[in-house]
Amino acid sequence: MWHNKEKTTEARTPLPPQAPMTSRTPTPARAEAVGSAPEPVGSLQNHYHNLCMEKFQKINPFLLHTLQGVDEEIKKGLTGITLNIAGNSHSVPVERVTGEHFWILSKILEKNLSINGLDVRYNLISDVGAYYAARLLQKQHSLIYLNLMFNDIGPKGGELIAKALHKNTTLKYLRMTGNKVENEGGMFFAAMLQINLSLEKLDLGDCDLGMQSVIAFSTALTQNQTIKGINLNRPILYGEQEESTVHLGHMLKENHCLVELYMSKHDVRNSGLKQLSDALYLNKSLRYLDISCNKITRDGIISLADVLKSNTTLEVIDLSFNRIENVGAQKLSETLASHNRSLKALSVVSNSIEGEGLVALSQSMKTNTTLSNIYIWGNKFDEATCVAYSDLIQTGRLKPDNTDVEPYVVDGHAYLAEVSNGLKKYYYWTPTYGDACSLSSNAGFSIVPVGKQL
């Protein structure tokens, strides 16, 4: 449950140029004083409790309970622990972490080498918490995973975190998803990629990046040789020239280390896909391409189908929510049946494909034994489609966990029902019960495992 209006307003207090200063938050001088004090002896929960008492902060019961669980893991001698205090993954409402509480949390973690992952998604740390997250990245030398998605962090907070990564040599995976760092913050992250030599995966999806910052990322990635995965989903673009796609295409021709590229909601049209396809003739590293939620039609698929005849590195392609129709599906099926033997997963969810195109894709799987995962829900099923995919599943060619449909029969007629499987079902959320790392729901991540955590 969200905080009341008064607390939400406080959590979103804009960050002053030097440091956040509230009646309950230490000034930089006091923070340094606390940082220079000897590390308290005892458990994480005791350290947290004592700091809250010292700074007159209200204790967050959920945070205290989570630290208790981590203490028990540390007592067992476990290392490489991810501290999970996500604000959205609980059946019981919890008090979300604010920027002031994140300061206390950062002080606890500064010298703890047992914890190498921190997940604070869907909280309210804002730019205030981003200031302390940046300080944590400068002082904590075992953190390899940091998830700050959807935390009301703005351009100023993005700048602080990006600059902190100039000297950080340990962080491997940073998720900033949903924080509106905008074009201004995006430019600082692009500049960071020209300096940082350790970060392997960066997620800036839904961050309101602008054209200028997307082009800056394209330029930086022509030189950066350590980034293996980057998510630039849903930038705010204007114009009809597809400049961002053109620049990303040029980047793919030069970059030979990038493994994952996410370009969902990029306004990619057929001409833009042609630019990307031309680049894929030269690129020999990209294994996962997400071009879902764009404006690709059957004409654009021709260029992609052609490059797949010779490309031997692409393993996952997400074409969901485009409009390739029967002609596009048939072009892909022809390539998959007779040429390509490297693609392992294909998603054509909601692409206005009818029975003829869907059956063609099912037929290609009979001759292509490499393609193991296919996702087709949201298209126009006829009985021939239902029978074709029922046969694939019943004969064992298509495993039930590797598709998003399940066959059933009513009055002697075959039908298909939707199943919660996909390439990245748990990208925005994780289930309250069950395995959050389920291979069937996150097939893309299991086929191309870049980044330790989701």
VOFI-623841 format. One record per residue (C-alpha): residue number from 0; residue in one letter; x, y, z. Coordinates in steps of 0.05 Angstrom, whole numbers, plus 5000, padded with zeros to 4 digits. Example, Ala and Ser with C-alpha at 12.3 -4.5 7.8 and 13.67 -1.06 7.14 Angstrom:
2
SITE, num, residu, X, Y, Z
SITE, 0, a, 5246, 4910, 5156
SITE, 1, s, 5273, 4979, 5143
//
This chain:
454
SITE, num, residu, X, Y, Z
SITE, 0, m, 5000, 5000, 5000
SITE, 1, w, 5026, 5069, 4983
SITE, 2, h, 5043, 5120, 5038
SITE, 3, n, 4994, 5175, 5053
SITE, 4, k, 5001, 5240, 5016
SITE, 5, e, 5044, 5273, 5069
SITE, 6, k, 5096, 5218, 5069
SITE, 7, t, 5098, 5212, 4993
SITE, 8, t, 5111, 5287, 4987
SITE, 9, e, 5168, 5282, 5037
SITE, 10, a, 5200, 5224, 5000
SITE, 11, r, 5201, 5263, 4936
SITE, 12, t, 5237, 5324, 4964
SITE, 13, p, 5284, 5349, 4909
SITE, 14, l, 5358, 5340, 4922
SITE, 15, p, 5398, 5403, 4936
SITE, 16, p, 5463, 5412, 4899
SITE, 17, q, 5507, 5385, 4955
SITE, 18, a, 5466, 5337, 4998
SITE, 19, p, 5395, 5325, 5022
SITE, 20, m, 5383, 5361, 5088
SITE, 21, t, 5321, 5348, 5129
SITE, 22, s, 5309, 5349, 5204
SITE, 23, r, 5319, 5274, 5205
SITE, 24, t, 5374, 5267, 5154
SITE, 25, p, 5448, 5279, 5171
SITE, 26, t, 5486, 5333, 5134
SITE, 27, p, 5546, 5310, 5094
SITE, 28, a, 5592, 5331, 5151
SITE, 29, r, 5553, 5289, 5201
SITE, 30, a, 5549, 5232, 5152
SITE, 31, e, 5624, 5232, 5145
SITE, 32, a, 5630, 5233, 5221
SITE, 33, v, 5585, 5172, 5226
SITE, 34, g, 5623, 5138, 5169
SITE, 35, s, 5689, 5149, 5205
SITE, 36, a, 5664, 5117, 5270
SITE, 37, p, 5682, 5045, 5285
SITE, 38, e, 5635, 4994, 5255
SITE, 39, p, 5585, 4972, 5309
SITE, 40, v, 5594, 4901, 5333
SITE, 41, g, 5532, 4857, 5326
SITE, 42, s, 5479, 4838, 5276
SITE, 43, l, 5451, 4879, 5219
SITE, 44, q, 5384, 4885, 5252
SITE, 45, n, 5416, 4912, 5316
SITE, 46, h, 5458, 4961, 5276
SITE, 47, y, 5395, 4984, 5240
SITE, 48, h, 5357, 4990, 5306
SITE, 49, n, 5412, 5031, 5339
SITE, 50, l, 5420, 5078, 5280
SITE, 51, c, 5344, 5091, 5279
SITE, 52, m, 5346, 5107, 5353
SITE, 53, e, 5406, 5152, 5345
SITE, 54, k, 5376, 5191, 5287
SITE, 55, f, 5305, 5192, 5314
SITE, 56, q, 5280, 5152, 5255
SITE, 57, k, 5218, 5109, 5258
SITE, 58, i, 5236, 5035, 5252
SITE, 59, n, 5211, 5002, 5188
SITE, 60, p, 5184, 4934, 5212
SITE, 61, f, 5191, 4901, 5144
SITE, 62, l, 5263, 4924, 5136
SITE, 63, l, 5279, 4900, 5207
SITE, 64, h, 5249, 4832, 5192
SITE, 65, t, 5288, 4826, 5127
SITE, 66, l, 5354, 4843, 5161
SITE, 67, q, 5339, 4789, 5213
SITE, 68, g, 5334, 4738, 5158
SITE, 69, v, 5400, 4761, 5128
SITE, 70, d, 5433, 4756, 5196
SITE, 71, e, 5412, 4683, 5200
SITE, 72, e, 5442, 4670, 5131
SITE, 73, i, 5507, 4703, 5151
SITE, 74, k, 5511, 4661, 5215
SITE, 75, k, 5507, 4599, 5170
SITE, 76, g, 5569, 4624, 5135
SITE, 77, l, 5533, 4642, 5070
SITE, 78, t, 5563, 4695, 5025
SITE, 79, g, 5540, 4727, 4960
SITE, 80, i, 5473, 4746, 4992
SITE, 81, t, 5423, 4791, 4957
SITE, 82, l, 5385, 4836, 5005
SITE, 83, n, 5314, 4838, 4977
SITE, 84, i, 5271, 4894, 5003
SITE, 85, a, 5226, 4902, 4942
SITE, 86, g, 5165, 4944, 4958
SITE, 87, n, 5117, 4908, 4912
SITE, 88, s, 5127, 4833, 4923
SITE, 89, h, 5086, 4821, 4985
SITE, 90, s, 5016, 4797, 4998
SITE, 91, v, 5014, 4839, 5062
SITE, 92, p, 5022, 4914, 5054
SITE, 93, v, 5090, 4939, 5077
SITE, 94, e, 5120, 5007, 5093
SITE, 95, r, 5162, 5026, 5034
SITE, 96, v, 5233, 5050, 5042
SITE, 97, t, 5244, 5125, 5037
SITE, 98, g, 5307, 5164, 5022
SITE, 99, e, 5320, 5175, 5096
SITE, 100, h, 5315, 5101, 5111
SITE, 101, f, 5360, 5086, 5052
SITE, 102, w, 5414, 5128, 5085
SITE, 103, i, 5411, 5082, 5146
SITE, 104, l, 5411, 5021, 5101
SITE, 105, s, 5472, 5046, 5064
SITE, 106, k, 5510, 5056, 5129
SITE, 107, i, 5495, 4984, 5149
SITE, 108, l, 5519, 4956, 5083
SITE, 109, e, 5582, 4998, 5073
SITE, 110, k, 5630, 4948, 5104
SITE, 111, n, 5589, 4884, 5099
SITE, 112, l, 5624, 4837, 5050
SITE, 113, s, 5573, 4781, 5055
SITE, 114, i, 5521, 4820, 5015
SITE, 115, n, 5535, 4830, 4941
SITE, 116, g, 5465, 4845, 4916
SITE, 117, l, 5414, 4898, 4936
SITE, 118, d, 5342, 4899, 4909
SITE, 119, v, 5300, 4960, 4930
SITE, 120, r, 5252, 4961, 4871
SITE, 121, y, 5185, 4997, 4879
SITE, 122, n, 5202, 5038, 4940
SITE, 123, l, 5205, 5114, 4950
SITE, 124, i, 5278, 5130, 4957
SITE, 125, s, 5275, 5188, 4906
SITE, 126, d, 5336, 5233, 4892
SITE, 127, v, 5351, 5234, 4967
SITE, 128, g, 5362, 5159, 4967
SITE, 129, a, 5400, 5163, 4900
SITE, 130, y, 5451, 5209, 4935
SITE, 131, y, 5464, 5154, 4986
SITE, 132, a, 5462, 5099, 4934
SITE, 133, a, 5518, 5137, 4898
SITE, 134, r, 5558, 5140, 4963
SITE, 135, l, 5547, 5066, 4974
SITE, 136, l, 5575, 5051, 4905
SITE, 137, q, 5637, 5090, 4923
SITE, 138, k, 5648, 5056, 4991
SITE, 139, q, 5621, 4985, 4985
SITE, 140, h, 5669, 4942, 4946
SITE, 141, s, 5630, 4876, 4942
SITE, 142, l, 5564, 4899, 4910
SITE, 143, i, 5555, 4870, 4841
SITE, 144, y, 5479, 4878, 4833
SITE, 145, l, 5437, 4939, 4847
SITE, 146, n, 5363, 4944, 4830
SITE, 147, l, 5332, 5014, 4839
SITE, 148, m, 5274, 5006, 4790
SITE, 149, f, 5213, 5050, 4800
SITE, 150, n, 5238, 5092, 4858
SITE, 151, d, 5219, 5163, 4836
SITE, 152, i, 5292, 5179, 4819
SITE, 153, g, 5298, 5239, 4772
SITE, 154, p, 5353, 5270, 4729
SITE, 155, k, 5393, 5295, 4789
SITE, 156, g, 5393, 5227, 4823
SITE, 157, g, 5412, 5194, 4757
SITE, 158, e, 5471, 5241, 4750
SITE, 159, l, 5496, 5224, 4820
SITE, 160, i, 5492, 5149, 4808
SITE, 161, a, 5524, 5154, 4739
SITE, 162, k, 5583, 5195, 4766
SITE, 163, a, 5593, 5146, 4824
SITE, 164, l, 5603, 5091, 4772
SITE, 165, h, 5663, 5129, 4743
SITE, 166, k, 5707, 5099, 4797
SITE, 167, n, 5667, 5037, 4817
SITE, 168, t, 5701, 4973, 4794
SITE, 169, t, 5655, 4920, 4824
SITE, 170, l, 5583, 4932, 4802
SITE, 171, k, 5563, 4886, 4745
SITE, 172, y, 5488, 4898, 4737
SITE, 173, l, 5448, 4962, 4749
SITE, 174, r, 5373, 4968, 4740
SITE, 175, m, 5345, 5038, 4736
SITE, 176, t, 5280, 5017, 4702
SITE, 177, g, 5222, 5066, 4708
SITE, 178, n, 5261, 5123, 4741
SITE, 179, k, 5250, 5185, 4700
SITE, 180, v, 5322, 5207, 4692
SITE, 181, e, 5302, 5235, 4624
SITE, 182, n, 5350, 5258, 4571
SITE, 183, e, 5393, 5296, 4621
SITE, 184, g, 5406, 5236, 4665
SITE, 185, g, 5414, 5191, 4605
SITE, 186, m, 5471, 5233, 4579
SITE, 187, f, 5509, 5223, 4645
SITE, 188, f, 5500, 5147, 4640
SITE, 189, a, 5524, 5148, 4568
SITE, 190, a, 5586, 5187, 4590
SITE, 191, m, 5597, 5137, 4646
SITE, 192, l, 5602, 5080, 4595
SITE, 193, q, 5663, 5114, 4565
SITE, 194, i, 5698, 5109, 4632
SITE, 195, n, 5671, 5049, 4671
SITE, 196, l, 5704, 4983, 4652
SITE, 197, s, 5668, 4935, 4698
SITE, 198, l, 5592, 4944, 4688
SITE, 199, e, 5564, 4887, 4645
SITE, 200, k, 5489, 4902, 4643
SITE, 201, l, 5451, 4967, 4646
SITE, 202, d, 5375, 4974, 4646
SITE, 203, l, 5348, 5043, 4630
SITE, 204, g, 5281, 5020, 4603
SITE, 205, d, 5221, 5067, 4614
SITE, 206, c, 5267, 5123, 4638
SITE, 207, d, 5242, 5175, 4588
SITE, 208, l, 5308, 5178, 4551
SITE, 209, g, 5311, 5227, 4493
SITE, 210, m, 5339, 5223, 4423
SITE, 211, q, 5403, 5257, 4444
SITE, 212, s, 5418, 5207, 4499
SITE, 213, v, 5400, 5146, 4456
SITE, 214, i, 5450, 5171, 4403
SITE, 215, a, 5501, 5182, 4459
SITE, 216, f, 5493, 5110, 4482
SITE, 217, s, 5503, 5086, 4410
SITE, 218, t, 5567, 5126, 4406
SITE, 219, a, 5593, 5102, 4474
SITE, 220, l, 5578, 5029, 4457
SITE, 221, t, 5621, 5032, 4395
SITE, 222, q, 5681, 5037, 4442
SITE, 223, n, 5657, 5002, 4506
SITE, 224, q, 5680, 4930, 4506
SITE, 225, t, 5651, 4907, 4573
SITE, 226, i, 5576, 4920, 4569
SITE, 227, k, 5542, 4855, 4550
SITE, 228, g, 5469, 4876, 4557
SITE, 229, i, 5433, 4943, 4552
SITE, 230, n, 5360, 4961, 4557
SITE, 231, l, 5338, 5025, 4523
SITE, 232, n, 5263, 5010, 4521
SITE, 233, r, 5211, 5065, 4510
SITE, 234, p, 5251, 5128, 4498
SITE, 235, i, 5214, 5193, 4484
SITE, 236, l, 5227, 5203, 4410
SITE, 237, y, 5200, 5254, 4361
SITE, 238, g, 5204, 5254, 4285
SITE, 239, e, 5196, 5203, 4231
SITE, 240, q, 5269, 5193, 4211
SITE, 241, e, 5285, 5135, 4259
SITE, 242, e, 5351, 5168, 4277
SITE, 243, s, 5358, 5126, 4340
SITE, 244, t, 5351, 5061, 4301
SITE, 245, v, 5401, 5084, 4249
SITE, 246, h, 5453, 5100, 4303
SITE, 247, l, 5441, 5035, 4340
SITE, 248, g, 5450, 4999, 4274
SITE, 249, h, 5517, 5033, 4263
SITE, 250, m, 5536, 5013, 4335
SITE, 251, l, 5522, 4940, 4321
SITE, 252, k, 5569, 4941, 4262
SITE, 253, e, 5626, 4965, 4308
SITE, 254, n, 5610, 4931, 4374
SITE, 255, h, 5630, 4858, 4380
SITE, 256, c, 5616, 4847, 4455
SITE, 257, l, 5543, 4865, 4463
SITE, 258, v, 5500, 4803, 4475
SITE, 259, e, 5432, 4833, 4492
SITE, 260, l, 5397, 4893, 4461
SITE, 261, y, 5328, 4915, 4482
SITE, 262, m, 5293, 4964, 4435
SITE, 263, s, 5220, 4956, 4455
SITE, 264, k, 5174, 5015, 4441
SITE, 265, h, 5227, 5049, 4398
SITE, 266, d, 5180, 5067, 4341
SITE, 267, v, 5220, 5020, 4295
SITE, 268, r, 5188, 5015, 4226
SITE, 269, n, 5206, 4973, 4166
SITE, 270, s, 5263, 5019, 4144
SITE, 271, g, 5292, 5018, 4214
SITE, 272, l, 5290, 4942, 4216
SITE, 273, k, 5327, 4942, 4150
SITE, 274, q, 5382, 4983, 4182
SITE, 275, l, 5386, 4935, 4241
SITE, 276, s, 5386, 4874, 4194
SITE, 277, d, 5442, 4902, 4152
SITE, 278, a, 5483, 4911, 4216
SITE, 279, l, 5470, 4839, 4237
SITE, 280, y, 5506, 4814, 4175
SITE, 281, l, 5570, 4842, 4207
SITE, 282, n, 5555, 4833, 4281
SITE, 283, k, 5578, 4766, 4310
SITE, 284, s, 5562, 4775, 4384
SITE, 285, l, 5488, 4794, 4392
SITE, 286, r, 5447, 4735, 4418
SITE, 287, y, 5383, 4769, 4444
SITE, 288, l, 5345, 4821, 4405
SITE, 289, d, 5281, 4852, 4432
SITE, 290, i, 5243, 4894, 4381
SITE, 291, s, 5174, 4883, 4411
SITE, 292, c, 5120, 4937, 4412
SITE, 293, n, 5143, 4972, 4348
SITE, 294, k, 5112, 4985, 4280
SITE, 295, i, 5142, 4928, 4240
SITE, 296, t, 5099, 4898, 4186
SITE, 297, r, 5106, 4840, 4138
SITE, 298, d, 5149, 4880, 4090
SITE, 299, g, 5201, 4894, 4144
SITE, 300, i, 5205, 4820, 4164
SITE, 301, i, 5235, 4804, 4095
SITE, 302, s, 5301, 4837, 4114
SITE, 303, l, 5303, 4801, 4181
SITE, 304, a, 5287, 4734, 4150
SITE, 305, d, 5342, 4744, 4099
SITE, 306, v, 5396, 4760, 4151
SITE, 307, l, 5375, 4699, 4192
SITE, 308, k, 5396, 4655, 4134
SITE, 309, s, 5469, 4672, 4148
SITE, 310, n, 5469, 4698, 4220
SITE, 311, t, 5492, 4643, 4268
SITE, 312, t, 5493, 4680, 4334
SITE, 313, l, 5422, 4705, 4347
SITE, 314, e, 5387, 4657, 4394
SITE, 315, v, 5327, 4698, 4418
SITE, 316, i, 5283, 4746, 4379
SITE, 317, d, 5223, 4781, 4410
SITE, 318, l, 5175, 4807, 4357
SITE, 319, s, 5115, 4812, 4403
SITE, 320, f, 5062, 4865, 4389
SITE, 321, n, 5081, 4883, 4318
SITE, 322, r, 5041, 4868, 4256
SITE, 323, i, 5077, 4817, 4213
SITE, 324, e, 5013, 4779, 4193
SITE, 325, n, 5012, 4715, 4152
SITE, 326, v, 5063, 4737, 4100
SITE, 327, g, 5115, 4755, 4153
SITE, 328, a, 5104, 4691, 4191
SITE, 329, q, 5112, 4650, 4127
SITE, 330, k, 5177, 4686, 4109
SITE, 331, l, 5205, 4670, 4178
SITE, 332, s, 5182, 4598, 4174
SITE, 333, e, 5216, 4588, 4106
SITE, 334, t, 5282, 4613, 4135
SITE, 335, l, 5275, 4572, 4198
SITE, 336, a, 5258, 4509, 4159
SITE, 337, s, 5313, 4511, 4108
SITE, 338, h, 5370, 4555, 4132
SITE, 339, n, 5375, 4579, 4203
SITE, 340, r, 5398, 4531, 4257
SITE, 341, s, 5418, 4579, 4313
SITE, 342, l, 5353, 4611, 4335
SITE, 343, k, 5326, 4579, 4398
SITE, 344, a, 5267, 4623, 4418
SITE, 345, l, 5218, 4665, 4378
SITE, 346, s, 5160, 4706, 4403
SITE, 347, v, 5106, 4730, 4354
SITE, 348, v, 5053, 4745, 4406
SITE, 349, s, 4998, 4792, 4381
SITE, 350, n, 5021, 4800, 4309
SITE, 351, s, 4955, 4793, 4271
SITE, 352, i, 4977, 4725, 4246
SITE, 353, e, 4921, 4678, 4224
SITE, 354, g, 4918, 4603, 4216
SITE, 355, e, 4959, 4598, 4153
SITE, 356, g, 5019, 4634, 4182
SITE, 357, l, 5016, 4600, 4249
SITE, 358, v, 5013, 4531, 4217
SITE, 359, a, 5073, 4549, 4174
SITE, 360, l, 5113, 4565, 4237
SITE, 361, s, 5092, 4499, 4268
SITE, 362, q, 5114, 4461, 4206
SITE, 363, s, 5183, 4494, 4208
SITE, 364, m, 5194, 4465, 4278
SITE, 365, k, 5188, 4395, 4249
SITE, 366, t, 5250, 4404, 4207
SITE, 367, n, 5286, 4454, 4252
SITE, 368, t, 5305, 4419, 4316
SITE, 369, t, 5343, 4478, 4345
SITE, 370, l, 5282, 4523, 4354
SITE, 371, s, 5257, 4501, 4423
SITE, 372, n, 5213, 4559, 4446
SITE, 373, i, 5156, 4593, 4408
SITE, 374, y, 5103, 4640, 4435
SITE, 375, i, 5041, 4654, 4393
SITE, 376, w, 4984, 4678, 4439
SITE, 377, g, 4944, 4738, 4417
SITE, 378, n, 4939, 4717, 4344
SITE, 379, k, 4879, 4690, 4306
SITE, 380, f, 4873, 4615, 4319
SITE, 381, d, 4833, 4570, 4274
SITE, 382, e, 4824, 4495, 4284
SITE, 383, a, 4883, 4478, 4239
SITE, 384, t, 4927, 4520, 4284
SITE, 385, c, 4901, 4487, 4347
SITE, 386, v, 4912, 4417, 4318
SITE, 387, a, 4982, 4435, 4293
SITE, 388, y, 5007, 4459, 4361
SITE, 389, s, 4971, 4404, 4398
SITE, 390, d, 5009, 4354, 4356
SITE, 391, l, 5076, 4389, 4369
SITE, 392, i, 5064, 4386, 4444
SITE, 393, q, 5035, 4315, 4446
SITE, 394, t, 5092, 4286, 4405
SITE, 395, g, 5143, 4319, 4450
SITE, 396, r, 5173, 4365, 4397
SITE, 397, l, 5148, 4426, 4435
SITE, 398, k, 5154, 4422, 4511
SITE, 399, p, 5095, 4451, 4550
SITE, 400, d, 5142, 4497, 4588
SITE, 401, n, 5169, 4526, 4523
SITE, 402, t, 5106, 4557, 4495
SITE, 403, d, 5049, 4601, 4519
SITE, 404, v, 4992, 4556, 4497
SITE, 405, e, 4963, 4491, 4522
SITE, 406, p, 4916, 4446, 4482
SITE, 407, y, 4849, 4421, 4505
SITE, 408, v, 4791, 4386, 4471
SITE, 409, v, 4716, 4403, 4474
SITE, 410, d, 4665, 4361, 4436
SITE, 411, g, 4720, 4331, 4394
SITE, 412, h, 4749, 4398, 4373
SITE, 413, a, 4819, 4422, 4392
SITE, 414, y, 4829, 4490, 4425
SITE, 415, l, 4888, 4527, 4455
SITE, 416, a, 4888, 4562, 4523
SITE, 417, e, 4938, 4613, 4547
SITE, 418, v, 4993, 4592, 4595
SITE, 419, s, 5036, 4641, 4635
SITE, 420, n, 5101, 4625, 4600
SITE, 421, g, 5144, 4674, 4561
SITE, 422, l, 5211, 4705, 4548
SITE, 423, k, 5208, 4755, 4606
SITE, 424, k, 5142, 4748, 4644
SITE, 425, y, 5174, 4772, 4709
SITE, 426, y, 5209, 4833, 4681
SITE, 427, y, 5166, 4884, 4717
SITE, 428, w, 5143, 4841, 4775
SITE, 429, t, 5156, 4776, 4812
SITE, 430, p, 5104, 4726, 4836
SITE, 431, t, 5083, 4725, 4909
SITE, 432, y, 5086, 4649, 4908
SITE, 433, g, 5128, 4603, 4867
SITE, 434, d, 5196, 4610, 4835
SITE, 435, a, 5213, 4681, 4812
SITE, 436, c, 5269, 4652, 4770
SITE, 437, s, 5224, 4602, 4735
SITE, 438, l, 5256, 4581, 4669
SITE, 439, s, 5188, 4574, 4635
SITE, 440, s, 5168, 4646, 4652
SITE, 441, n, 5236, 4677, 4638
SITE, 442, a, 5260, 4634, 4580
SITE, 443, g, 5299, 4691, 4548
SITE, 444, f, 5342, 4700, 4610
SITE, 445, s, 5355, 4625, 4616
SITE, 446, i, 5375, 4618, 4543
SITE, 447, v, 5419, 4680, 4544
SITE, 448, p, 5441, 4688, 4617
SITE, 449, v, 5470, 4759, 4621
SITE, 450, g, 5467, 4786, 4692
SITE, 451, k, 5462, 4744, 4754
SITE, 452, q, 5394, 4770, 4777
SITE, 453, l, 5331, 4787, 4739
//
